[in-house]
Amino acid sequence: MNLSKKGILIISILSLFVVGQPGCTSIKGKANLSNASIESDTTTRDLNVAVVPVNNIPHIRCIAYDKGRGRAAAKGANELGKEGAIGGLKLPLYALLQCNDPLAGAMIFVTLPVLVPACGLGGAVLGSSAGAIGGAIKGDYKEGPMEDIGDMVNFADTVSAMDNLNKALSEHLAKTGMELTHNNYTIKNIEDVTHDFDIILKVGITRLVYKGEIERDPDISFETVVHVEVTDSAENTYLSNRYSFSSKEISLSKWNKKKGQPLQIELNRCYQDISENIIKEIFILNERSLVEFLSE
């Protein structure tokens, strides 16, 4: 009888152990599936990326301009604004002197502390607006090529002859990509790109405009437009976009004194800013879209 009870107890324990096995297996299976899901989400962090400098000549312009029109507008606005303010201040007093109705005159007199400032402000606004319009019409705003303006000639000649701009941008782009993602970036010419690359970034500066005001020591600034096309090795296009950048102003005398170093610093800042925008937009913000693109 005792043996029978022990046998039943052993059988019960074995039964519980066997029944419990599928639950353990199921939990382990879910863990494996979870790990697989995480791996699929991080596939774009380990890509072979070819950065290709486009073989184009950027459209470079050097513009000298004179803010004569702006100065004329400001001067006209200032003068007519003063006249309008004075006229506005006089208006309530003139109305009081011309008023024949004692009741109306009393009303004007009581409200003079409010009317005089209000009319003065209104006259100043109207006068300034009229002055700005008139000054702009009569202004002497001029714009022309830098190479026609004495002290800007050397600057224009130097920047117009700049080359390898796309290569410099590509180098910054590859370096920035290494810092922000786990991808492998290689700078290649388009004819050297093979099917080993998952993504191809074609980058090229399409427009570079330098501007400087005609004055004793002009400040120079520039605006850049960069075109980026993202494809795979089969030339399927994933993204095509433009990125722009506006520099700080650089004193021409400082540029000459330091042999162009301030300009190079601004160009590097331009490359860095655009590179970060490109990497973040393509490989970070659009990561899931990129996975779908590569899996097609």
C-alpha positions in Angstrom: 0.0 0.0 0.0 2.9 2.3 0.9 4.6 1.5 -2.3 1.5 2.3 -4.2 1.2 5.7 -2.6 4.8 6.5 -3.4 4.3 5.3 -7.0 1.3 7.6 -7.4 3.3 10.6 -5.9 6.2 10.0 -8.3 3.8 9.7 -11.3 2.1 13.0 -10.3 5.4 14.8 -10.0 6.5 13.5 -13.4 3.2 14.5 -15.0 3.5 18.1 -13.7 7.1 18.3 -15.0 6.1 17.1 -18.5 3.1 19.5 -18.6 5.3 22.4 -17.6 7.7 21.9 -20.5 5.6 23.5 -23.3 5.3 26.7 -21.2 9.0 27.0 -20.8 9.6 26.3 -24.5 7.0 28.9 -25.5 8.7 31.6 -23.3 12.0 30.8 -24.8 10.5 31.0 -28.3 9.1 34.4 -27.6 12.5 35.6 -26.5 14.1 34.4 -29.8 11.4 36.2 -31.8 11.9 39.4 -29.8 15.7 39.2 -30.5 15.0 38.6 -34.2 12.8 41.7 -34.3 15.4 43.9 -32.8 18.0 42.7 -35.3 15.7 43.5 -38.2 15.3 47.1 -36.9 19.0 47.7 -36.8 19.9 46.5 -40.2 20.4 50.1 -41.6 23.1 50.7 -39.0 25.6 48.5 -40.7 25.5 49.4 -44.4 28.1 49.8 -47.1 27.7 53.3 -48.4 29.4 54.8 -51.4 29.7 58.6 -51.3 30.1 59.8 -54.9 31.1 63.4 -55.7 29.1 64.4 -58.8 31.3 65.4 -61.7 29.8 68.8 -62.3 31.0 72.4 -62.2 29.0 74.4 -59.6 27.4 77.6 -60.8 29.6 80.2 -59.0 28.6 83.9 -59.0 30.3 86.8 -57.3 27.9 89.8 -56.8 28.8 93.3 -55.6 25.8 95.4 -54.6 25.2 98.9 -53.3 22.5 99.5 -50.8 21.8 103.0 -52.1 18.1 102.3 -52.5 17.9 101.1 -48.9 19.7 104.2 -47.6 17.5 106.5 -49.6 14.4 104.8 -48.3 15.6 105.1 -44.7 16.4 108.8 -45.1 13.1 109.5 -46.8 11.2 107.6 -44.2 12.9 109.5 -41.4 12.3 112.9 -42.9 8.6 112.4 -43.8 8.1 110.6 -40.5 9.1 113.7 -38.6 6.9 115.9 -40.8 3.9 113.5 -40.4 4.4 113.4 -36.6 4.4 117.2 -36.4 1.4 117.5 -38.6 -0.4 114.9 -36.6 0.3 116.7 -33.3 -1.1 120.0 -34.8 -4.3 118.5 -36.2 -6.4 118.4 -32.9 -5.3 122.0 -32.1 -6.3 123.2 -35.5 -9.6 121.5 -35.2 -10.2 123.2 -31.9 -9.4 126.7 -33.3 -11.7 126.1 -36.3 -14.6 124.8 -34.3 -17.6 127.1 -34.0 -19.8 124.8 -31.9 -19.1 125.3 -28.1 -20.2 121.7 -27.3 -18.0 120.2 -29.9 -15.2 122.5 -28.9 -15.5 121.3 -25.3 -15.4 117.7 -26.4 -12.2 118.3 -28.5 -10.6 120.2 -25.5 -11.4 117.4 -23.1 -10.0 114.7 -25.4 -6.8 116.6 -26.4 -4.5 114.5 -24.1 -5.6 111.5 -26.0 -6.0 113.0 -29.5 -2.6 114.7 -29.7 -0.4 111.6 -29.2 -2.6 109.4 -31.3 -2.6 111.8 -34.2 1.1 112.4 -33.9 1.7 108.6 -34.0 -0.6 108.2 -36.9 1.1 111.0 -38.8 4.5 109.5 -38.1 3.4 106.1 -39.4 1.9 107.5 -42.6 4.9 109.8 -43.1 7.4 107.0 -42.7 5.5 104.7 -45.1 5.3 107.4 -47.7 9.0 108.2 -47.2 10.1 104.5 -47.5 8.1 104.2 -50.8 9.4 107.4 -52.2 12.9 106.8 -51.1 12.9 103.3 -52.7 11.6 104.7 -55.9 14.3 107.4 -56.0 17.1 105.2 -54.6 20.3 104.3 -56.4 20.5 100.5 -55.7 23.1 98.9 -57.9 24.2 95.3 -58.4 27.0 94.0 -60.6 29.8 91.5 -60.9 32.6 91.7 -58.2 35.3 91.5 -60.9 34.3 95.0 -62.0 34.8 96.5 -58.5 38.4 97.5 -57.6 39.1 95.9 -54.2 36.9 92.9 -54.8 38.6 91.8 -58.0 41.2 89.5 -56.3 38.5 87.9 -54.1 36.3 87.2 -57.2 39.2 85.8 -59.2 40.2 83.5 -56.3 36.8 82.0 -55.5 35.8 81.6 -59.1 38.8 79.4 -59.7 38.0 77.1 -56.7 37.7 73.4 -57.6 37.2 70.1 -55.9 34.3 71.5 -53.9 32.3 68.4 -54.3 35.2 66.2 -53.1 35.6 68.3 -50.0 31.9 68.0 -49.3 32.0 64.2 -49.8 34.9 63.9 -47.3 32.9 65.8 -44.7 29.8 63.7 -45.4 31.7 60.4 -45.0 33.3 61.6 -41.8 30.0 62.8 -40.4 28.3 59.5 -41.3 31.0 57.5 -39.4 30.4 59.7 -36.3 26.6 59.4 -36.4 25.9 55.8 -37.6 27.6 52.4 -37.7 27.7 52.3 -41.5 30.9 52.0 -43.6 31.3 55.0 -45.9 33.7 55.0 -48.9 34.3 57.8 -51.3 34.1 56.5 -54.9 33.9 57.7 -58.4 30.6 56.6 -60.0 32.4 54.2 -62.4 34.1 52.5 -59.5 30.9 51.7 -57.6 30.1 48.0 -57.5 27.1 45.9 -56.3 28.8 45.5 -53.0 27.4 48.8 -51.9 23.9 49.0 -50.3 23.5 52.7 -50.7 25.0 55.3 -53.1 25.0 59.0 -52.1 25.6 61.3 -55.1 26.4 64.8 -53.9 27.1 67.9 -55.7 27.1 71.7 -55.1 24.8 73.2 -57.8 25.0 76.9 -56.7 27.5 79.0 -54.8 26.8 82.8 -54.7 29.1 85.3 -53.0 27.8 88.7 -52.1 29.5 91.8 -50.9 28.4 95.4 -50.4 30.3 98.1 -52.2 32.0 100.0 -49.4 35.4 100.7 -47.9 35.8 97.3 -46.3 33.0 95.1 -47.6 31.6 92.1 -45.7 31.4 89.0 -47.9 28.9 86.2 -47.4 27.8 83.2 -49.5 24.8 81.0 -50.1 25.2 77.3 -51.1 22.8 74.8 -52.7 23.6 71.1 -52.6 21.8 68.4 -54.5 21.8 64.9 -53.1 20.5 61.7 -54.8 20.2 58.4 -52.9 20.1 55.2 -55.0 21.0 51.5 -54.7 23.6 49.8 -56.9 20.9 49.1 -59.4 20.2 52.8 -59.8 16.8 52.7 -58.1 16.2 56.1 -56.6 15.3 56.3 -52.9 15.6 60.1 -52.3 16.4 63.3 -54.2 16.6 66.5 -52.3 18.3 69.9 -52.1 20.0 71.4 -49.0 21.0 75.1 -48.6 23.3 77.0 -46.3 23.9 80.7 -45.7 27.2 81.8 -44.2 28.2 84.5 -41.8 29.6 87.7 -43.1 33.4 87.9 -43.6 35.4 91.1 -43.7 37.3 91.4 -47.0 40.3 92.9 -45.2 40.3 90.0 -42.7 40.0 87.5 -45.6 43.1 89.1 -47.4 45.1 89.4 -44.1 44.6 85.8 -43.2 45.0 84.5 -46.8 41.5 83.2 -47.2 41.4 81.2 -43.9 38.1 82.8 -42.7 36.4 81.8 -45.9 37.7 78.2 -45.6 36.4 78.1 -42.0 32.9 79.1 -43.2 33.0 76.6 -46.1 33.9 73.8 -43.6 31.0 74.9 -41.4 28.8 74.8 -44.5 30.0 71.2 -45.3 29.5 70.1 -41.8 26.0 71.5 -41.4 24.8 70.1 -44.7 26.4 66.7 -44.0 24.7 66.4 -40.6 21.3 67.2 -42.2 21.8 64.6 -45.0 22.9 61.8 -42.6 20.1 62.5 -40.1 17.4 62.7 -42.7 18.4 59.6 -44.6 19.8 57.2 -42.0 18.2 58.2 -38.8 14.8 59.9 -39.4 14.0 57.7 -42.4 15.5 54.4 -41.1 12.3 52.3 -41.5 11.7 53.7 -44.9 15.2 52.8 -45.9 14.7 49.2 -44.7 11.7 48.9 -47.0 13.6 50.4 -49.9 16.5 48.0 -49.5 14.2 44.9 -49.1 12.4 45.6 -52.4 
